[in-house]
Amino acid sequence: MAPMKVYGWVVSPWMARVLVALEEAGAEYEVVPMSRSGGDHRRPEHLARNVREPLIILALYLLLRMLRKLVQRVRATYSAG
């Protein structure tokens, strides 16, 4: 599966949160840097992307990955004790 593309400003604290969550989930991703001062977020090729649907899918994917890790930890804790 091809790595997902994460568009954003690399110095943004929100971008940092997304990248941390992706690292925690072990997801493959590619950062596509954008320039706020250059108006990248208003360009037609960027506006043509449906940003809401992929964001919801990404959130669900990350939630499921975190839940899977949590279940594995709980099982390991209870099977060890």
Legacy VTK file of the C-alpha trace (Angstrom):
# vtk DataFile Version 3.0
C-alpha trace
ASCII
DATASET POLYDATA
POINTS 81 float
0.000 0.000 0.000
1.317 3.441 -0.905
2.098 5.750 1.996
-0.542 8.373 2.739
0.292 11.961 1.954
0.161 14.541 4.731
-0.140 18.091 3.430
0.700 20.957 5.745
3.097 23.433 7.236
5.952 21.500 8.793
6.445 24.056 11.586
2.770 23.954 12.622
1.971 22.511 16.080
-1.078 20.791 14.552
1.109 19.165 11.932
3.417 17.982 14.704
0.457 16.342 16.463
-0.570 14.542 13.295
2.981 13.318 12.699
3.301 12.071 16.279
0.007 10.181 15.958
1.127 8.640 12.670
4.439 7.572 14.201
2.634 6.070 17.217
0.313 4.166 14.884
3.229 2.926 12.807
1.625 4.292 9.645
3.532 4.913 6.449
3.259 8.518 5.341
4.873 11.141 3.171
4.991 14.796 4.210
4.091 17.229 1.432
5.229 20.637 2.707
3.049 23.619 1.921
3.760 27.329 2.100
1.148 29.394 3.870
2.754 32.642 2.790
2.907 31.325 -0.781
-0.822 30.614 -0.745
-0.511 26.876 -1.382
-3.708 26.239 0.595
-5.702 28.373 -1.871
-4.404 26.887 -5.095
-6.976 25.057 -7.253
-5.098 21.738 -7.155
-5.190 21.793 -3.362
-8.794 22.957 -3.142
-9.781 20.140 -5.508
-8.896 17.608 -2.812
-11.750 16.572 -0.592
-10.056 17.222 2.737
-12.916 16.202 5.005
-13.426 12.615 3.916
-9.727 11.594 4.048
-9.404 13.304 7.434
-12.260 11.242 8.833
-10.774 8.072 7.373
-7.365 8.949 8.816
-8.877 9.586 12.254
-10.707 6.243 12.201
-7.595 4.439 11.008
-5.493 5.916 13.796
-8.191 5.201 16.381
-8.408 1.566 15.314
-4.632 1.185 15.404
-4.461 2.659 18.920
-7.327 0.448 20.099
-5.613 -2.610 18.671
-2.413 -1.744 20.574
-4.417 -1.153 23.747
-6.143 -4.528 23.447
-2.781 -6.222 22.928
-1.365 -4.550 26.067
-4.397 -5.498 28.148
-4.223 -9.108 26.947
-0.499 -9.261 27.715
-1.098 -7.816 31.192
-3.856 -10.268 32.073
-2.172 -13.318 30.559
1.050 -12.563 32.474
-0.715 -12.170 35.816
LINES 1 82
81 0 1 2 3 4 5 6 7 8 9 10 11 12 13 14 15 16 17 18 19 20 21 22 23 24 25 26 27 28 29 30 31 32 33 34 35 36 37 38 39 40 41 42 43 44 45 46 47 48 49 50 51 52 53 54 55 56 57 58 59 60 61 62 63 64 65 66 67 68 69 70 71 72 73 74 75 76 77 78 79 80
